[in-house]
């Protein structure tokens, strides 16, 4: 598990889609993007490595109703070989389900592994 100080805090509004973490983990900034030409969407995340070593990150996400009673889709994002102090903007795997405009991105888990 990643220490809270290793990534940006969440729980803020982004366009029409809020980002939250039910696990209490503070994670990267995340925005559910627009539908592309073939009907997919992705979550764009900004990840900063605030640890003292090169790191790989795995971030598990869900797209849910605001009250958390309906899960529309899941997704994941990967960042490899992020040096201490570096920031990278990355996209999750595609969200293939059309979701309502009030849907929220929920960060379920963030895993950090030391990278060689």
Secondary structure, 3 states (H helix, E strand, C coil): CCCHHHCCCCCEEECCEEEECCCCCCCCEEEECCCCCCCCECEEEEEECCCCCCEEEEEEEEEECCCCCCEEEEEEEEEEEECCCCEEEEECCCECCCCCCCCEEEEEEEEEEECC
